[in-house]
Each structure stands twice: as C-alpha cells, then as structure tokens.
Amino acid sequence: MKTKLFALFVAIVASICSIYAYETLSVAQALEIGRSLEKGASTSDTYTVIGYVAAIESEYNEGYHNQCYWISDQRGGDISEVFYIYRGKNDNPVQVGYKVSIETKIYRYTDLVIENANDNVTILDATASATPSVLTGDCGVSGNNLTFQLNMSTWDLTIQGSGRMVDSVQSFPWQQQSLRYSVRSIQMPEGLTYIGQSAFENCQKVSSVTIPENVSAVGKWAFYNCKALTTMNMPESVDTIGIAAFQGCALTEPLYNAHLFCFLPTDYNGSYTIPDGIVMVISYSFDGRKELNSVDIPASVLRLGYRTFRNCTALQSITCRAVNPPTSKGESFEGVDKSIPLYVPAESIELYQTADEWSEFTNIQAIPSTADLELTEQEMKAYKLLQNGQIYILRGEHIFDIQGKMIK
C-alpha cells in the first residue's frame, strides 16, 4: 500500500513539475524559432536556452547584475551561430567558455538581431575557455566563393576567397547578431571584386580599412556610420559606389581616385578644389560640411550624386567649370544659399539657368578671367591675405585665390 501511495505521489509531483517546466532548446533551435518571428515580435512561450559563452560585449554591472554576451552550442573553436543575450541577470559574472542556462521568451527586435531581455541566467559550468570562439560562414554571392572568420577574442574579421560579396545585410552574421559593434579590424582578399550592401555598416570600432585593388564596386551603406574609420584607400579599379557608402565615417583626408570623388573630411575648413579628371562626385560626399566656404568643380565632372552638397551652409561661392551642367541624382544643393555666386563658363550661363537644380541659383555669373587679375608686385605685397592656412588676394571689394579665381 505504501509503495503504491509513494508511486502516486511521485507521479503527481512529476505532473506538477511538467506544467511549469520549460522546453529546453539549443542555440540553433532558439535561432530557428527567432527567425520565424515577425519583426518586433516575441514568442508567447518561455524556453530554456542552453549554450556556452562565446564572447562578451558588456562587462558585469554591479548595480544591475547583468551582462550582454553571445552563446553558442560549443565551447571554443569554429562556430557557425550565436545567440545574443541582452542584459542576462546573474549574481556572479560569466566568463568566455562558461556553460549557461537562461529561461526566456525569444525576441526578434529587428530583422537583424534575435535576443532576450532582462532574464535570469544560471551558470551550469564555470569553466573558462582555453580556445577562442571563431564565428565562420559564407558571405559570397555564390555561397562559399567568399567565406569569413570572426575571432571573437580579438574581434578581427577576415574575409577569404574571390569574387562578389553577397548583397544582403541579412547574410552577414556579424550584422545579424550585433557583433558589428565589437569588430575591430577588417581584412579583405585580393580576389574580392564587390563589397556588399551594408557589409560593414556600423562597425564602429574599425579605424582603418584597405580596399583590395581588384574591387570594382562598393555597395550602398557599405561603411555607413563607421564612426572610428579615419584611414581608407580608394583603388583606381573602383568605378561604382552606392549611396551613403561612407556617410558617418571619420576619414581625415579627402577620399577619391582618378574618376570618383568619394569623401571630404567632415571638419574640412575653407575652400576645396575637386581634382581634375573626376567624372562623378558621389552621394553625400560633401553633405553637412558646415565649414566649407567655396568649392571648385572641374570641367571633367559629368554627374553629382544624391545630396552631394546638402547642408553646406557656409558656402559663399561655387565654381563649376563644366560646359554642360553636370546631371544630378537629386537634392544636391538642399540647404545651400541659392543667392551665392555660381560661377560657370560664360558660354554656358543659359544652360545652367535652365538645368535641373542648377536653375535654383539666382546669381549665375561667368567665371572671372585670370587676365582680370594682373597685380603688380607692390599690389601683391599690399593686398595679400592669409586665411585658414591659404593665401588670398584682395582687390577692390573682391577676394581672389592665387590662381586668380574670384572667391567673393
């Protein structure tokens, strides 16, 4: 009789526990569920997700007892997927390699990140990893024509292979799991021909990038908002650059090749002459340069990108030497004072007065001839003006640069 009662008791306890037990998921299973959710949605059920700490994003917070980190299905070595833990709560900080369990609903906050929020974490095995986790996978337009490795200890991202990179932000695991904010360096192979759309967007700790010589195109938003990026090259092979590819970067030198002008440093002060031979000034390349007071566009320029000179509010004059007004992709001069002098070839004034966007300027004049500026040596000494590190010449009510171009 006692045996039967004990068995009944065990059965009842097991039944009650089963009501409150959560389904246990691996990292791969949790990600599969998360990716099936709509943007901004979460599961109605709570799950127990178990994995090993692959990398730590934010250190232990004594006040809130939480950390942000990623877990994978194995401890160290090459891994293919990680699950982002957002502010996992625990009385003791976790380390890379620890095995943890978290009871949580699965959230999909955006198209890119699947994470939990503010849930308790249990440490199942406090063993630190002797081998760093390396996230691996494909990132080529044909799959494994390009592969990547992200060392989650040093945060070095290495692309290998050849050909075109895939053109979808959802195909870059370092974008999907917020890993982009931790990436510190990017290495690309010589065989790379195309940098994909949003490939390195928001990689905010990367300070220097070398684009390989065989790259012919850079996708839109490729380096958007790389706030620490101060140094970059632009190979002659590049002939196409997508919209806002470098907007939000911190490059300290003008970026261009023989035919594309790409970026003027955001704090540039004074006048700037775009190099001769440039065919296109790409989108956003001068956007918001509030210390730029004049710009000289060479005769070789055929096209202006979207919002090229938007919000250059300090501009006092523009010189465009192209006989035919360069075409524009739109809003090239939004926020620019349209009453400032626009200097163009004398024979082209009427063309500019009727061309899209250029026609908005109300003070279109012929480019002053250098013959008009024939100063004697005595006048040069008397009227020379040094401003912003450049020499200007005062004559009457006008200011000229040393080439004889009227600035104001």
C-alpha positions as CSV (number, residue, x, y, z in Angstrom):
1,M,0.0,0.0,0.0
2,K,2.8,2.4,1.0
3,T,4.6,1.6,-2.3
4,K,1.5,2.5,-4.3
5,L,1.0,5.8,-2.4
6,F,4.6,6.7,-2.9
7,A,4.4,6.0,-6.6
8,L,1.2,8.1,-6.9
9,F,3.0,10.9,-5.0
10,V,5.9,10.8,-7.4
11,A,3.6,10.9,-10.4
12,I,1.7,13.9,-9.1
13,V,4.9,15.8,-8.4
14,A,6.2,15.0,-11.8
15,S,2.9,16.1,-13.4
16,I,3.1,19.4,-11.5
17,C,6.7,20.0,-12.4
18,S,5.9,19.3,-16.1
19,I,3.3,22.1,-16.0
20,Y,6.0,24.6,-15.0
21,A,9.0,23.1,-16.9
22,Y,10.2,25.0,-20.0
23,E,11.2,23.3,-23.2
24,T,14.9,23.2,-23.5
25,L,16.5,24.5,-26.7
26,S,19.9,24.5,-28.2
27,V,21.3,27.8,-29.7
28,A,20.5,26.6,-33.2
29,Q,16.9,25.7,-32.2
30,A,16.4,29.1,-30.5
31,L,17.7,30.9,-33.5
32,E,15.4,28.9,-35.8
33,I,12.4,29.9,-33.7
34,G,13.5,33.6,-33.6
35,R,13.9,33.8,-37.3
36,S,10.4,32.6,-37.8
37,L,9.0,35.5,-35.9
38,E,7.8,38.7,-37.3
39,K,9.9,41.8,-36.8
40,G,9.3,43.2,-33.3
41,A,7.6,40.0,-32.1
42,S,8.4,37.5,-29.3
43,T,7.3,34.0,-28.5
44,S,4.3,33.5,-26.2
45,D,6.1,30.6,-24.5
46,T,9.1,30.7,-22.3
47,Y,12.1,28.5,-23.2
48,T,15.2,27.3,-21.5
49,V,18.1,28.0,-23.8
50,I,21.5,26.4,-23.0
51,G,24.8,27.3,-24.5
52,Y,28.5,28.2,-24.0
53,V,29.6,31.8,-23.7
54,A,31.4,32.6,-27.0
55,A,32.1,36.3,-26.4
56,I,31.3,39.1,-24.0
57,E,30.0,42.5,-25.2
58,S,29.5,44.4,-21.9
59,E,31.2,43.5,-18.7
60,Y,29.4,42.7,-15.4
61,N,27.4,45.6,-14.0
62,E,27.5,45.6,-10.2
63,G,24.4,47.8,-9.9
64,Y,22.2,45.8,-12.2
65,H,23.8,42.4,-12.0
66,N,23.7,41.9,-15.8
67,Q,25.9,41.4,-18.8
68,C,25.5,41.3,-22.6
69,Y,27.1,38.4,-24.5
70,W,26.7,35.7,-27.0
71,I,26.3,31.9,-26.5
72,S,26.9,29.1,-28.9
73,D,26.4,25.3,-29.0
74,Q,30.0,24.5,-28.3
75,R,32.9,25.8,-26.2
76,G,35.6,27.5,-28.3
77,G,36.8,26.7,-31.8
78,D,34.9,27.3,-35.0
79,I,31.2,28.0,-34.6
80,S,28.5,28.9,-37.1
81,E,25.8,30.5,-35.0
82,V,25.5,32.6,-31.8
83,F,22.5,33.7,-29.7
84,Y,22.6,37.2,-28.2
85,I,21.9,37.6,-24.5
86,Y,20.8,41.1,-23.7
87,R,21.4,42.0,-20.1
88,G,21.2,38.5,-18.8
89,K,20.9,38.8,-15.0
90,N,23.1,36.7,-12.6
91,D,24.6,37.1,-9.2
92,N,28.0,36.2,-10.5
93,P,29.6,37.5,-13.7
94,V,30.1,35.0,-16.5
95,Q,33.3,34.4,-18.5
96,V,34.0,33.2,-22.0
97,G,33.6,29.4,-22.0
98,Y,31.1,29.2,-19.2
99,K,28.0,27.0,-19.8
100,V,24.9,28.8,-19.0
101,S,21.1,28.3,-19.0
102,I,18.6,31.1,-19.5
103,E,14.8,31.0,-19.2
104,T,13.4,33.4,-21.6
105,K,11.0,34.3,-24.3
106,I,12.6,34.6,-27.7
107,Y,12.5,38.1,-29.2
108,R,13.1,39.4,-32.6
109,Y,13.6,43.1,-32.1
110,T,14.7,43.9,-35.7
111,D,15.4,42.0,-38.9
112,L,18.9,41.5,-37.7
113,V,19.0,40.7,-34.0
114,I,17.4,37.9,-32.0
115,E,17.9,38.4,-28.3
116,N,16.3,38.0,-24.9
117,A,15.8,40.9,-22.5
118,N,16.5,41.1,-18.7
119,D,16.1,37.4,-17.8
120,N,17.9,35.4,-15.1
121,V,20.9,33.3,-16.1
122,T,22.1,30.2,-14.4
123,I,25.8,29.1,-14.6
124,L,25.9,25.4,-15.3
125,D,29.7,25.0,-15.7
126,A,32.1,27.7,-14.6
127,T,35.0,26.6,-16.9
128,A,36.7,29.3,-18.8
129,S,37.6,28.6,-22.5
130,A,41.2,27.9,-23.4
131,T,40.3,28.2,-27.1
132,P,38.8,31.4,-28.5
133,S,35.5,31.1,-30.4
134,V,35.7,31.8,-34.1
135,L,32.5,32.5,-36.0
136,T,32.7,31.2,-39.5
137,G,30.4,31.1,-42.6
138,D,29.8,32.1,-46.2
139,C,29.4,35.7,-47.4
140,G,29.7,35.3,-51.2
141,V,27.1,35.8,-53.9
142,S,27.5,32.2,-54.8
143,G,27.8,31.0,-51.3
144,N,31.3,29.8,-50.4
145,N,33.1,31.8,-53.1
146,L,33.8,34.1,-50.1
147,T,34.0,32.9,-46.5
148,F,34.6,34.8,-43.3
149,Q,36.1,34.2,-39.9
150,L,35.4,36.5,-36.9
151,N,37.7,35.9,-34.0
152,M,35.5,36.7,-31.0
153,S,38.5,37.2,-28.8
154,T,40.5,39.7,-30.9
155,W,37.5,40.8,-32.9
156,D,39.4,40.5,-36.2
157,L,37.1,39.9,-39.2
158,T,38.8,38.2,-42.1
159,I,37.2,37.6,-45.5
160,Q,38.7,34.9,-47.7
161,G,38.2,33.8,-51.3
162,S,37.4,35.7,-54.5
163,G,34.5,37.3,-56.5
164,R,31.5,39.2,-55.3
165,M,30.2,39.6,-51.8
166,V,26.5,38.9,-51.2
167,D,24.3,41.9,-51.4
168,S,22.1,41.5,-48.4
169,V,22.7,42.6,-44.8
170,Q,20.8,39.5,-43.6
171,S,23.5,37.3,-45.0
172,F,26.2,38.7,-42.7
173,P,26.1,37.0,-39.3
174,W,28.3,39.8,-37.8
175,Q,25.4,42.2,-38.7
176,Q,22.6,39.9,-37.6
177,Q,23.8,39.5,-34.0
178,S,25.0,43.0,-33.2
179,L,28.6,41.7,-33.5
180,R,29.4,44.6,-35.8
181,Y,29.7,46.9,-32.8
182,S,32.7,44.8,-31.5
183,V,34.6,44.3,-34.8
184,R,38.0,46.0,-34.6
185,S,39.7,45.1,-37.9
186,I,38.6,44.0,-41.4
187,Q,40.8,42.1,-43.8
188,M,39.6,41.6,-47.4
189,P,41.2,39.3,-50.0
190,E,42.9,40.4,-53.2
191,G,40.4,38.4,-55.2
192,L,37.4,40.4,-53.9
193,T,35.6,42.3,-56.7
194,Y,32.5,43.7,-54.9
195,I,31.8,44.9,-51.3
196,G,28.2,44.1,-50.5
197,Q,25.4,46.4,-49.4
198,S,25.7,47.3,-45.7
199,A,28.6,44.8,-45.3
200,F,30.4,46.8,-42.7
201,E,27.7,49.2,-41.6
202,N,28.1,50.4,-38.0
203,C,31.4,48.6,-37.5
204,Q,32.1,51.5,-35.1
205,K,35.5,50.3,-33.7
206,V,37.3,49.9,-37.0
207,S,39.8,52.6,-37.6
208,S,41.5,51.6,-40.8
209,V,40.4,49.7,-44.0
210,T,42.4,48.7,-47.1
211,I,40.2,48.0,-50.1
212,P,41.8,45.5,-52.4
213,E,43.0,46.6,-55.9
214,N,40.5,44.4,-57.8
215,V,37.3,45.8,-56.2
216,S,35.2,47.4,-58.9
217,A,32.2,48.4,-56.9
218,V,31.2,49.3,-53.3
219,G,27.6,48.7,-52.3
220,K,25.4,51.3,-50.7
221,W,25.9,51.8,-47.0
222,A,28.9,49.5,-47.1
223,F,30.8,51.6,-44.5
224,Y,27.9,53.7,-43.2
225,N,28.4,55.1,-39.7
226,C,31.9,53.6,-39.2
227,K,32.5,56.4,-36.7
228,A,36.1,55.5,-35.9
229,L,37.2,54.9,-39.5
230,T,39.9,57.5,-40.2
231,T,42.0,55.9,-42.9
232,M,41.0,54.3,-46.2
233,N,42.3,53.9,-49.7
234,M,40.3,54.1,-53.0
235,P,41.7,51.9,-55.7
236,E,41.6,53.0,-59.4
237,S,39.6,49.8,-60.1
238,V,36.5,51.2,-58.3
239,D,34.1,52.8,-60.7
240,T,30.7,52.4,-58.9
241,I,29.9,53.4,-55.3
242,G,26.4,53.1,-53.8
243,I,24.5,55.7,-51.9
244,A,25.9,56.8,-48.5
245,A,28.7,54.2,-48.7
246,F,30.9,56.3,-46.4
247,Q,28.5,58.7,-44.7
248,G,29.2,58.9,-41.0
249,C,32.9,57.9,-41.3
250,A,35.7,60.0,-39.7
251,L,38.2,60.0,-42.6
252,T,40.8,62.6,-42.1
253,E,41.9,63.0,-45.7
254,P,39.8,63.5,-48.9
255,L,39.0,60.2,-50.5
256,Y,39.0,59.8,-54.3
257,N,40.5,58.0,-57.2
258,A,41.1,59.2,-60.8
259,H,37.4,59.3,-61.7
260,L,35.3,59.3,-58.5
261,F,35.3,61.8,-55.6
262,C,34.1,60.0,-52.5
263,F,34.5,61.9,-49.3
264,L,35.6,65.3,-47.9
265,P,36.6,65.2,-44.1
266,T,33.6,66.4,-42.1
267,D,35.6,69.1,-40.3
268,Y,37.2,70.5,-43.5
269,N,37.6,74.3,-43.3
270,G,38.0,76.7,-46.2
271,S,37.9,76.3,-49.9
272,Y,38.3,73.0,-51.8
273,T,39.1,72.2,-55.4
274,I,37.9,68.8,-56.6
275,P,40.8,67.2,-58.6
276,D,40.7,67.5,-62.3
277,G,39.6,64.2,-64.1
278,I,36.9,63.4,-61.6
279,V,33.8,62.3,-63.5
280,M,31.3,61.8,-60.7
281,V,31.1,63.3,-57.2
282,I,29.3,60.5,-55.3
283,S,26.3,60.9,-53.0
284,Y,26.7,62.6,-49.6
285,S,30.4,63.2,-50.2
286,F,30.2,66.9,-49.1
287,D,27.0,66.6,-47.1
288,G,26.9,68.7,-44.0
289,R,30.4,70.2,-44.4
290,K,29.5,73.4,-42.4
291,E,33.0,74.9,-42.6
292,L,33.4,74.7,-46.4
293,N,33.2,78.2,-47.8
294,S,33.8,77.6,-51.5
295,V,34.1,74.7,-53.9
296,D,35.6,74.4,-57.4
297,I,34.2,71.7,-59.6
298,P,36.4,70.7,-62.6
299,A,35.2,70.6,-66.2
300,S,35.5,66.8,-66.2
301,V,32.6,66.2,-63.8
302,L,29.5,64.8,-65.5
303,R,27.3,63.7,-62.6
304,L,26.6,64.7,-59.0
305,G,25.3,62.0,-56.6
306,Y,22.3,62.3,-54.3
307,R,22.6,65.1,-51.7
308,T,26.2,65.8,-52.7
309,F,26.4,69.3,-51.2
310,R,23.4,69.2,-48.9
311,N,23.6,71.5,-45.9
312,C,26.9,73.1,-46.8
313,T,25.5,76.2,-45.1
314,A,28.8,78.1,-45.1
315,L,29.3,78.1,-48.9
316,Q,29.9,81.6,-50.2
317,S,30.5,80.6,-53.8
318,I,30.5,77.7,-56.2
319,T,32.6,77.4,-59.4
320,C,31.6,74.7,-61.9
321,R,33.9,74.6,-65.0
322,A,31.9,72.0,-66.9
323,V,30.5,73.4,-70.2
324,N,27.4,71.2,-69.8
325,P,25.8,71.3,-66.4
326,P,26.5,68.0,-64.5
327,T,23.4,65.9,-64.1
328,S,22.2,65.3,-60.5
329,K,20.5,62.4,-58.7
330,G,18.6,64.9,-56.6
331,E,18.8,67.3,-53.7
332,S,22.5,68.0,-54.4
333,F,22.2,71.6,-53.1
334,E,19.5,71.3,-50.5
335,G,20.1,73.7,-47.6
336,V,22.7,75.8,-49.7
337,D,22.0,79.5,-50.0
338,K,20.9,79.8,-53.7
339,S,21.8,83.5,-53.8
340,I,25.5,83.0,-53.6
341,P,27.6,83.4,-56.8
342,L,27.6,80.4,-59.1
343,Y,30.5,80.8,-61.5
344,V,30.2,78.9,-64.8
345,P,31.8,79.1,-68.3
346,A,30.5,82.3,-69.9
347,E,29.0,80.4,-72.9
348,S,27.1,78.1,-70.5
349,I,25.2,80.6,-68.4
350,E,21.9,80.0,-70.1
351,L,22.3,76.2,-69.9
352,Y,22.8,76.4,-66.1
353,Q,19.8,78.8,-65.8
354,T,17.5,76.1,-67.2
355,A,19.2,72.9,-65.9
356,D,17.6,70.9,-63.0
357,E,18.8,72.0,-59.6
358,W,21.4,74.5,-61.1
359,S,18.5,76.7,-62.2
360,E,17.6,77.3,-58.5
361,F,20.7,79.6,-58.2
362,T,19.8,83.2,-58.7
363,N,23.3,84.7,-59.1
364,I,24.9,82.8,-62.0
365,Q,27.9,84.5,-63.4
366,A,30.8,83.9,-65.8
367,I,34.0,82.6,-64.3
368,P,36.3,85.6,-63.9
369,S,39.2,85.5,-66.3
370,T,42.7,85.3,-64.7
371,A,43.6,88.1,-67.1
372,D,41.5,90.4,-64.9
373,L,43.9,89.8,-62.1
374,E,47.2,91.4,-63.1
375,L,48.6,92.8,-59.9
376,T,52.0,94.4,-59.6
377,E,54.5,93.0,-57.2
378,Q,53.8,96.0,-54.9
379,E,50.0,95.3,-55.0
380,M,50.6,91.6,-54.2
381,K,52.5,92.6,-51.1
382,A,49.9,95.2,-50.1
383,Y,46.8,93.2,-50.6
384,K,47.9,89.7,-49.7
385,L,45.7,88.0,-47.1
386,L,46.4,84.8,-45.1
387,Q,43.3,83.0,-44.0
388,N,42.7,79.4,-42.9
389,G,46.3,78.5,-44.0
390,Q,45.7,79.7,-47.6
391,I,46.8,82.9,-49.4
392,Y,44.2,85.2,-50.8
393,I,44.4,88.5,-52.7
394,L,42.2,91.5,-52.0
395,R,41.3,93.8,-54.9
396,G,38.6,96.3,-54.5
397,E,35.6,94.6,-53.0
398,H,36.6,91.1,-54.2
399,I,38.8,88.3,-52.9
400,F,40.8,86.1,-55.3
401,D,42.9,83.0,-54.8
402,I,46.5,82.9,-56.0
403,Q,45.3,81.3,-59.3
404,G,43.2,84.3,-60.0
405,K,39.8,82.8,-59.3
406,M,37.4,85.2,-57.6
407,I,36.3,83.7,-54.2
408,K,34.0,86.5,-53.1
